[in-house]
């Protein structure tokens, strides 16, 4: 299966929605890098983002909100936060 901008954005959004753990996101990113089936023409961007995600569980690198926001912006998305009062 070819890894596209949408594929990576969907995985990152799943992480931000707490549908994937950081460990799962990192493992998926590492597997995607090893598979190497990246969309032609987007390889540099996809490899940059996958590499960043692949080391996000290392304390020295981590993954901040700003990192996520910047990556999603590179894929053409704008992130917004919505909050509601907890009962």
MILO-83513 format. One record per atom (N, C-alpha, C): residue in three letters; atom name; y, z, x. Coordinates in pm, whole numbers. Each point is the difference from the previous one (the first is absolute). Example, Ala and Ser with C-alpha at 12.3 -4.5 7.8 and 13.67 -1.06 7.14 Angstrom:
// MILO-83513
<res=ALA; atom=N; c2=-569; c3=780; c1=1319>
<res=ALA; atom=CA; c2=119; c3=0; c1=-89>
<res=ALA; atom=C; c2=120; c3=0; c1=90>
<res=SER; atom=N; c2=105; c3=-72; c1=-35>
<res=SER; atom=CA; c2=119; c3=6; c1=82>
<res=SER; atom=C; c2=109; c3=73; c1=-77>
END
This chain:
// MILO-83513
<res=UNK; atom=N; c2=-118; c3=0; c1=85>
<res=UNK; atom=CA; c2=118; c3=0; c1=-85>
<res=UNK; atom=C; c2=124; c3=0; c1=89>
<res=UNK; atom=N; c2=90; c3=-89; c1=-26>
<res=UNK; atom=CA; c2=123; c3=-11; c1=78>
<res=UNK; atom=C; c2=96; c3=113; c1=-34>
<res=UNK; atom=N; c2=58; c3=59; c1=103>
<res=UNK; atom=CA; c2=99; c3=107; c1=-17>
<res=UNK; atom=C; c2=138; c3=-66; c1=-11>
<res=UNK; atom=N; c2=68; c3=28; c1=-111>
<res=UNK; atom=CA; c2=132; c3=-57; c1=-26>
<res=UNK; atom=C; c2=104; c3=111; c1=-4>
<res=UNK; atom=N; c2=125; c3=-41; c1=-11>
<res=UNK; atom=CA; c2=109; c3=98; c1=-18>
<res=UNK; atom=C; c2=-26; c3=85; c1=-124>
<res=UNK; atom=N; c2=-46; c3=-64; c1=-107>
<res=UNK; atom=CA; c2=-27; c3=72; c1=-125>
<res=UNK; atom=C; c2=-114; c3=99; c1=17>
<res=UNK; atom=N; c2=-103; c3=-37; c1=73>
<res=UNK; atom=CA; c2=-112; c3=90; c1=25>
<res=UNK; atom=C; c2=48; c3=126; c1=69>
<res=UNK; atom=N; c2=78; c3=-14; c1=104>
<res=UNK; atom=CA; c2=50; c3=116; c1=76>
<res=UNK; atom=C; c2=96; c3=81; c1=-86>
<res=UNK; atom=N; c2=89; c3=-66; c1=-71>
<res=UNK; atom=CA; c2=96; c3=70; c1=-87>
<res=UNK; atom=C; c2=-75; c3=80; c1=-107>
<res=UNK; atom=N; c2=-104; c3=-58; c1=-58>
<res=UNK; atom=CA; c2=-78; c3=71; c1=-102>
<res=UNK; atom=C; c2=-66; c3=125; c1=57>
<res=UNK; atom=N; c2=-53; c3=-9; c1=121>
<res=UNK; atom=CA; c2=-62; c3=117; c1=64>
<res=UNK; atom=C; c2=103; c3=107; c1=29>
<res=UNK; atom=N; c2=116; c3=-41; c1=50>
<res=UNK; atom=CA; c2=105; c3=96; c1=29>
<res=UNK; atom=C; c2=50; c3=67; c1=-128>
<res=UNK; atom=N; c2=15; c3=-77; c1=-106>
<res=UNK; atom=CA; c2=41; c3=58; c1=-128>
<res=UNK; atom=C; c2=-106; c3=95; c1=-54>
<res=UNK; atom=N; c2=-127; c3=-32; c1=17>
<res=UNK; atom=CA; c2=-107; c3=91; c1=-43>
<res=UNK; atom=C; c2=9; c3=133; c1=75>
<res=UNK; atom=N; c2=32; c3=-7; c1=128>
<res=UNK; atom=CA; c2=19; c3=123; c1=78>
<res=UNK; atom=C; c2=120; c3=79; c1=-54>
<res=UNK; atom=N; c2=111; c3=-67; c1=-24>
<res=UNK; atom=CA; c2=120; c3=69; c1=-48>
<res=UNK; atom=C; c2=-21; c3=60; c1=-139>
<res=UNK; atom=N; c2=-90; c3=-59; c1=-78>
<res=UNK; atom=CA; c2=-32; c3=52; c1=-135>
<res=UNK; atom=C; c2=-112; c3=104; c1=4>
<res=UNK; atom=N; c2=-43; c3=38; c1=118>
<res=UNK; atom=CA; c2=-108; c3=97; c1=21>
<res=UNK; atom=C; c2=-134; c3=-49; c1=-55>
<res=UNK; atom=N; c2=-18; c3=-132; c1=-2>
<res=UNK; atom=CA; c2=-128; c3=-58; c1=-40>
<res=UNK; atom=C; c2=-89; c3=-22; c1=122>
<res=UNK; atom=N; c2=58; c3=4; c1=119>
<res=UNK; atom=CA; c2=-70; c3=-7; c1=127>
<res=UNK; atom=C; c2=50; c3=114; c1=88>
<res=UNK; atom=N; c2=-89; c3=60; c1=76>
<res=UNK; atom=CA; c2=44; c3=100; c1=96>
<res=UNK; atom=C; c2=50; c3=-71; c1=125>
<res=UNK; atom=N; c2=69; c3=75; c1=85>
<res=UNK; atom=CA; c2=46; c3=-58; c1=126>
<res=UNK; atom=C; c2=-120; c3=-47; c1=82>
<res=UNK; atom=N; c2=-105; c3=79; c1=1>
<res=UNK; atom=CA; c2=-121; c3=-39; c1=74>
<res=UNK; atom=C; c2=-59; c3=-130; c1=-50>
<res=UNK; atom=N; c2=-1; c3=-18; c1=-131>
<res=UNK; atom=CA; c2=-52; c3=-124; c1=-59>
<res=UNK; atom=C; c2=89; c3=-119; c1=35>
<res=UNK; atom=N; c2=131; c3=21; c1=-3>
<res=UNK; atom=CA; c2=94; c3=-107; c1=36>
<res=UNK; atom=C; c2=-18; c3=-40; c1=146>
<res=UNK; atom=N; c2=-12; c3=99; c1=86>
<res=UNK; atom=CA; c2=-20; c3=-26; c1=143>
<res=UNK; atom=C; c2=-130; c3=-75; c1=23>
<res=UNK; atom=N; c2=-108; c3=46; c1=-63>
<res=UNK; atom=CA; c2=-131; c3=-66; c1=17>
<res=UNK; atom=C; c2=6; c3=-144; c1=-50>
<res=UNK; atom=N; c2=65; c3=-23; c1=-114>
<res=UNK; atom=CA; c2=12; c3=-136; c1=-52>
<res=UNK; atom=C; c2=80; c3=-87; c1=97>
<res=UNK; atom=N; c2=109; c3=54; c1=53>
<res=UNK; atom=CA; c2=85; c3=-76; c1=94>
<res=UNK; atom=C; c2=-78; c3=-37; c1=125>
<res=UNK; atom=N; c2=-74; c3=96; c1=54>
<res=UNK; atom=CA; c2=-81; c3=-27; c1=119>
<res=UNK; atom=C; c2=-104; c3=-108; c1=-27>
<res=UNK; atom=N; c2=-65; c3=7; c1=-117>
<res=UNK; atom=CA; c2=-100; c3=-101; c1=-36>
<res=UNK; atom=C; c2=65; c3=-137; c1=-16>
<res=UNK; atom=N; c2=119; c3=-5; c1=-59>
<res=UNK; atom=CA; c2=71; c3=-126; c1=-20>
<res=UNK; atom=C; c2=37; c3=-63; c1=135>
<res=UNK; atom=N; c2=39; c3=84; c1=95>
<res=UNK; atom=CA; c2=32; c3=-50; c1=134>
<res=UNK; atom=C; c2=-125; c3=-57; c1=66>
<res=UNK; atom=N; c2=-110; c3=74; c1=-11>
<res=UNK; atom=CA; c2=-126; c3=-44; c1=61>
<res=UNK; atom=C; c2=-50; c3=-130; c1=-63>
<res=UNK; atom=N; c2=17; c3=-13; c1=-132>
<res=UNK; atom=CA; c2=-43; c3=-120; c1=-71>
<res=UNK; atom=C; c2=82; c3=-120; c1=46>
<res=UNK; atom=N; c2=131; c3=21; c1=14>
<res=UNK; atom=CA; c2=87; c3=-102; c1=53>
<res=UNK; atom=C; c2=28; c3=-119; c1=-89>
<res=UNK; atom=N; c2=-40; c3=6; c1=-127>
<res=UNK; atom=CA; c2=21; c3=-111; c1=-92>
<res=UNK; atom=C; c2=137; c3=14; c1=-67>
<res=UNK; atom=N; c2=106; c3=-22; c1=78>
<res=UNK; atom=CA; c2=137; c3=15; c1=-49>
<res=UNK; atom=C; c2=55; c3=-134; c1=-45>
<res=UNK; atom=N; c2=81; c3=2; c1=-104>
<res=UNK; atom=CA; c2=59; c3=-122; c1=-53>
<res=UNK; atom=C; c2=75; c3=-76; c1=109>
<res=UNK; atom=N; c2=-33; c3=-126; c1=11>
<res=UNK; atom=CA; c2=63; c3=-85; c1=101>
<res=UNK; atom=C; c2=151; c3=-4; c1=-21>
<res=UNK; atom=N; c2=73; c3=16; c1=108>
<res=UNK; atom=CA; c2=146; c3=0; c1=-4>
<res=UNK; atom=C; c2=59; c3=139; c1=-11>
<res=UNK; atom=N; c2=-79; c3=96; c1=-54>
<res=UNK; atom=CA; c2=46; c3=138; c1=-13>
<res=UNK; atom=C; c2=-66; c3=94; c1=100>
<res=UNK; atom=N; c2=-78; c3=-57; c1=91>
<res=UNK; atom=CA; c2=-77; c3=84; c1=93>
<res=UNK; atom=C; c2=86; c3=101; c1=75>
<res=UNK; atom=N; c2=114; c3=-39; c1=60>
<res=UNK; atom=CA; c2=78; c3=99; c1=76>
<res=UNK; atom=C; c2=47; c3=118; c1=-86>
<res=UNK; atom=N; c2=53; c3=-27; c1=-118>
<res=UNK; atom=CA; c2=48; c3=106; c1=-88>
<res=UNK; atom=C; c2=-116; c3=87; c1=-47>
<res=UNK; atom=N; c2=-108; c3=-63; c1=-44>
<res=UNK; atom=CA; c2=-114; c3=77; c1=-49>
<res=UNK; atom=C; c2=-59; c3=86; c1=110>
<res=UNK; atom=N; c2=-12; c3=-54; c1=120>
<res=UNK; atom=CA; c2=-56; c3=77; c1=112>
<res=UNK; atom=C; c2=91; c3=117; c1=36>
<res=UNK; atom=N; c2=131; c3=-22; c1=-5>
<res=UNK; atom=CA; c2=96; c3=108; c1=28>
<res=UNK; atom=C; c2=-17; c3=115; c1=-99>
<res=UNK; atom=N; c2=-7; c3=-33; c1=-128>
<res=UNK; atom=CA; c2=-12; c3=103; c1=-104>
<res=UNK; atom=C; c2=-138; c3=66; c1=6>
<res=UNK; atom=N; c2=-105; c3=-79; c1=13>
<res=UNK; atom=CA; c2=-135; c3=57; c1=6>
<res=UNK; atom=C; c2=-16; c3=92; c1=121>
<res=UNK; atom=N; c2=59; c3=-37; c1=111>
<res=UNK; atom=CA; c2=-7; c3=83; c1=119>
<res=UNK; atom=C; c2=70; c3=133; c1=-24>
<res=UNK; atom=N; c2=117; c3=-4; c1=-62>
<res=UNK; atom=CA; c2=74; c3=123; c1=-32>
<res=UNK; atom=C; c2=-82; c3=88; c1=-95>
<res=UNK; atom=N; c2=-60; c3=-60; c1=-102>
<res=UNK; atom=CA; c2=-82; c3=76; c1=-94>
<res=UNK; atom=C; c2=-127; c3=53; c1=67>
<res=UNK; atom=N; c2=-53; c3=-76; c1=93>
<res=UNK; atom=CA; c2=-124; c3=39; c1=66>
<res=UNK; atom=C; c2=11; c3=124; c1=88>
<res=UNK; atom=N; c2=120; c3=36; c1=41>
<res=UNK; atom=CA; c2=21; c3=120; c1=82>
<res=UNK; atom=C; c2=78; c3=107; c1=-75>
<res=UNK; atom=N; c2=16; c3=-17; c1=-129>
<res=UNK; atom=CA; c2=81; c3=93; c1=-79>
<res=UNK; atom=C; c2=-58; c3=140; c1=-6>
<res=UNK; atom=N; c2=-127; c3=16; c1=31>
<res=UNK; atom=CA; c2=-61; c3=133; c1=-3>
<res=UNK; atom=C; c2=13; c3=74; c1=133>
<res=UNK; atom=N; c2=63; c3=-64; c1=98>
<res=UNK; atom=CA; c2=25; c3=63; c1=129>
<res=UNK; atom=C; c2=136; c3=67; c1=-5>
<res=UNK; atom=N; c2=4; c3=126; c1=31>
<res=UNK; atom=CA; c2=123; c3=79; c1=-13>
<res=UNK; atom=C; c2=119; c3=-64; c1=70>
<res=UNK; atom=N; c2=-22; c3=-58; c1=115>
<res=UNK; atom=CA; c2=109; c3=-60; c1=77>
<res=UNK; atom=C; c2=62; c3=-121; c1=-71>
<res=UNK; atom=N; c2=-74; c3=-63; c1=-89>
<res=UNK; atom=CA; c2=50; c3=-119; c1=-70>
<res=UNK; atom=C; c2=37; c3=34; c1=-144>
<res=UNK; atom=N; c2=-92; c3=51; c1=-78>
<res=UNK; atom=CA; c2=27; c3=39; c1=-138>
<res=UNK; atom=C; c2=41; c3=-117; c1=-88>
<res=UNK; atom=N; c2=38; c3=33; c1=-122>
<res=UNK; atom=CA; c2=44; c3=-100; c1=-98>
<res=UNK; atom=C; c2=104; c3=66; c1=-88>
<res=UNK; atom=N; c2=125; c3=-41; c1=13>
<res=UNK; atom=CA; c2=109; c3=59; c1=-77>
<res=UNK; atom=C; c2=31; c3=-86; c1=-123>
<res=UNK; atom=N; c2=76; c3=58; c1=-89>
<res=UNK; atom=CA; c2=47; c3=-76; c1=-116>
<res=UNK; atom=C; c2=80; c3=-122; c1=46>
<res=UNK; atom=N; c2=82; c3=21; c1=101>
<res=UNK; atom=CA; c2=81; c3=-110; c1=52>
<res=UNK; atom=C; c2=-87; c3=-112; c1=56>
<res=UNK; atom=N; c2=-111; c3=37; c1=65>
<res=UNK; atom=CA; c2=-95; c3=-101; c1=49>
<res=UNK; atom=C; c2=-55; c3=-82; c1=-116>
<res=UNK; atom=N; c2=-44; c3=70; c1=-104>
<res=UNK; atom=CA; c2=-56; c3=-67; c1=-118>
<res=UNK; atom=C; c2=103; c3=-91; c1=-65>
<res=UNK; atom=N; c2=120; c3=51; c1=-15>
<res=UNK; atom=CA; c2=108; c3=-76; c1=-61>
<res=UNK; atom=C; c2=30; c3=-127; c1=80>
<res=UNK; atom=N; c2=4; c3=12; c1=131>
<res=UNK; atom=CA; c2=29; c3=-114; c1=86>
<res=UNK; atom=C; c2=-113; c3=-105; c1=-7>
<res=UNK; atom=N; c2=-125; c3=48; c1=2>
<res=UNK; atom=CA; c2=-113; c3=-93; c1=-9>
<res=UNK; atom=C; c2=1; c3=-75; c1=-133>
<res=UNK; atom=N; c2=23; c3=73; c1=-107>
<res=UNK; atom=CA; c2=2; c3=-64; c1=-132>
<res=UNK; atom=C; c2=115; c3=-99; c1=-10>
<res=UNK; atom=N; c2=114; c3=32; c1=60>
<res=UNK; atom=CA; c2=114; c3=-91; c1=1>
<res=UNK; atom=C; c2=-37; c3=-130; c1=72>
<res=UNK; atom=N; c2=-77; c3=11; c1=109>
<res=UNK; atom=CA; c2=-44; c3=-118; c1=73>
<res=UNK; atom=C; c2=-89; c3=-90; c1=-87>
<res=UNK; atom=N; c2=-68; c3=61; c1=-96>
<res=UNK; atom=CA; c2=-86; c3=-74; c1=-91>
<res=UNK; atom=C; c2=72; c3=-45; c1=-127>
<res=UNK; atom=N; c2=130; c3=32; c1=-9>
<res=UNK; atom=CA; c2=79; c3=-45; c1=-114>
<res=UNK; atom=C; c2=7; c3=98; c1=-115>
<res=UNK; atom=N; c2=-33; c3=126; c1=25>
<res=UNK; atom=CA; c2=2; c3=102; c1=-105>
<res=UNK; atom=C; c2=112; c3=100; c1=27>
<res=UNK; atom=N; c2=51; c3=60; c1=-106>
<res=UNK; atom=CA; c2=94; c3=110; c1=8>
<res=UNK; atom=C; c2=-66; c3=121; c1=-63>
<res=UNK; atom=N; c2=-5; c3=110; c1=71>
<res=UNK; atom=CA; c2=-60; c3=122; c1=-53>
<res=UNK; atom=C; c2=105; c3=83; c1=-71>
<res=UNK; atom=N; c2=-41; c3=60; c1=-111>
<res=UNK; atom=CA; c2=87; c3=93; c1=-73>
<res=UNK; atom=C; c2=-81; c3=125; c1=-30>
<res=UNK; atom=N; c2=69; c3=112; c1=-6>
<res=UNK; atom=CA; c2=-64; c3=124; c1=-36>
<res=UNK; atom=C; c2=42; c3=36; c1=-142>
<res=UNK; atom=N; c2=-96; c3=41; c1=-79>
<res=UNK; atom=CA; c2=28; c3=44; c1=-136>
<res=UNK; atom=C; c2=-53; c3=142; c1=-14>
<res=UNK; atom=N; c2=78; c3=86; c1=-56>
<res=UNK; atom=CA; c2=-41; c3=139; c1=-15>
<res=UNK; atom=C; c2=14; c3=44; c1=-144>
<res=UNK; atom=N; c2=-87; c3=91; c1=-39>
<res=UNK; atom=CA; c2=12; c3=60; c1=-133>
<res=UNK; atom=C; c2=-27; c3=149; c1=14>
<res=UNK; atom=N; c2=53; c3=77; c1=-91>
<res=UNK; atom=CA; c2=-14; c3=143; c1=5>
<res=UNK; atom=C; c2=-146; c3=37; c1=-32>
<res=UNK; atom=N; c2=-59; c3=81; c1=87>
<res=UNK; atom=CA; c2=-138; c3=45; c1=-21>
<res=UNK; atom=C; c2=0; c3=112; c1=-103>
<res=UNK; atom=N; c2=-95; c3=-4; c1=-88>
<res=UNK; atom=CA; c2=-9; c3=103; c1=-105>
<res=UNK; atom=C; c2=-61; c3=127; c1=50>
END
